[in-house]
Amino acid sequence: MNGKTTKYYKYKHSGSGTITIPISIAEALNWKHKDEVNLVIKNIDGKIGLFMYKKEK
């Protein structure tokens, strides 16, 4: 499984975290600032991860 490396940040006092998407990937997917991105948990080739997509209107 290939992928671009990014980081997950967990915020101590907020109960939430952030995953940074490189701008080059967001631009390739035509994602804009504040677009809503849907997340689905998937198991592919024995590795569990997130599938992210923007729903077309």
Rosetta silent file (secondary structure, phi, psi, omega in degrees, C-alpha in Angstrom):
SEQUENCE: MNGKTTKYYKYKHSGSGTITIPISIAEALNWKHKDEVNLVIKNIDGKIGLFMYKKEK
SCORE:     score description
SCORE:     0.000 S_00000001
   1 L     0.000  127.234  179.822    0.000    0.000    0.000 S_00000001
   2 L   -96.594  163.136  176.187    1.456    3.371   -1.013 S_00000001
   3 L  -179.314  161.924  175.506    0.809    6.707    0.557 S_00000001
   4 L   -93.620  136.310 -177.122    2.130   10.139    1.307 S_00000001
   5 L   -76.535  135.530  175.658    3.355   10.574    4.884 S_00000001
   6 L  -141.440 -176.217 -178.213    1.469   12.979    7.123 S_00000001
   7 L  -128.745  151.715  174.148    0.993   13.406   10.879 S_00000001
   8 E  -108.905  130.916  178.577   -1.851   13.077   13.343 S_00000001
   9 E  -117.122  126.782  176.166   -1.985   15.617   16.186 S_00000001
  10 E  -104.846  128.601 -178.160   -4.019   15.011   19.335 S_00000001
  11 L   -94.503  123.946 -172.116   -4.875   18.096   21.351 S_00000001
  12 L   -53.428  -45.500 -169.586   -4.538   17.585   25.090 S_00000001
  13 L  -106.724    1.725 -175.434   -7.429   19.712   26.296 S_00000001
  14 L  -105.900  -17.775 -177.439   -9.918   19.692   23.435 S_00000001
  15 L    75.995   16.172  177.678  -10.824   16.021   22.988 S_00000001
  16 L  -138.545  173.518  179.682  -10.142   16.225   19.244 S_00000001
  17 E  -142.666  177.411 -177.569   -7.299   15.873   16.804 S_00000001
  18 E  -137.715  139.279  169.647   -6.155   16.934   13.353 S_00000001
  19 E  -113.761  127.575 -178.718   -4.739   15.141   10.331 S_00000001
  20 L   -88.992  126.221  176.601   -2.853   17.416    7.947 S_00000001
  21 L  -101.158  122.187  178.425   -3.523   16.870    4.252 S_00000001
  22 L   -55.914  140.130 -177.843   -0.703   18.159    2.006 S_00000001
  23 H   -56.872  -38.102 -178.863   -1.876   21.035   -0.201 S_00000001
  24 H   -61.665  -36.157  178.517   -0.711   19.219   -3.347 S_00000001
  25 H   -72.287  -45.192  178.712   -3.060   16.303   -2.564 S_00000001
  26 H   -58.621  -42.648  178.849   -5.991   18.595   -1.702 S_00000001
  27 H   -65.962  -39.691  178.844   -5.481   20.483   -4.973 S_00000001
  28 H   -63.820  -30.490  179.162   -5.272   17.228   -6.960 S_00000001
  29 L   -90.505    0.782 -177.984   -8.626   16.216   -5.414 S_00000001
  30 L    61.057   35.670  175.689  -10.083   19.678   -6.087 S_00000001
  31 L   -87.041  137.539  178.704  -10.716   20.238   -2.353 S_00000001
  32 L  -113.481  164.139  178.126  -11.152   23.852   -1.280 S_00000001
  33 L   -53.165  129.032  178.009  -10.843   25.582    2.102 S_00000001
  34 L    70.964   12.746  171.036  -13.721   24.524    4.415 S_00000001
  35 L   -61.786  147.404  174.581  -15.059   21.819    2.059 S_00000001
  36 L   -85.418  125.511 -178.706  -16.855   19.053    3.958 S_00000001
  37 L  -115.538  127.027 -179.543  -14.900   15.807    3.668 S_00000001
  38 E   -88.238  147.130  179.792  -16.530   12.494    4.589 S_00000001
  39 E  -120.992  136.627  174.849  -14.590    9.749    6.386 S_00000001
  40 E  -131.126  132.678  175.718  -15.107    5.991    6.170 S_00000001
  41 E   -83.458  126.993 -177.262  -13.041    3.443    8.120 S_00000001
  42 E  -131.711  150.922  172.657  -11.819    0.699    5.745 S_00000001
  43 E  -112.232  114.095 -178.824   -9.648   -2.405    5.981 S_00000001
  44 E  -126.616  125.517 -179.768   -7.541   -2.786    2.825 S_00000001
  45 L    52.957   37.803  177.084   -4.833   -5.432    2.451 S_00000001
  46 L    78.628    6.432  179.129   -4.964   -6.087    6.210 S_00000001
  47 E  -115.920  129.199  179.723   -4.392   -2.424    7.109 S_00000001
  48 E   -92.956  137.979 -178.491   -7.150   -0.370    8.724 S_00000001
  49 E  -163.501 -170.141 -178.213   -7.415    3.274    7.770 S_00000001
  50 E  -105.632  137.583  168.787   -9.583    6.152    6.628 S_00000001
  51 E  -106.429  123.105 -175.728  -11.064    6.683    3.188 S_00000001
  52 E  -115.655  135.439  178.684  -11.749   10.389    2.719 S_00000001
  53 E  -151.427  153.430  175.633  -13.926   11.887    0.036 S_00000001
  54 L  -100.128  123.676  178.340  -15.844   15.047   -0.773 S_00000001
  55 L   -71.454  130.065  176.827  -19.487   14.443   -1.599 S_00000001
  56 L   -78.841  142.028 -178.159  -20.490   16.070   -4.847 S_00000001
  57 L   -89.951    0.000    0.000  -23.606   18.237   -4.604 S_00000001
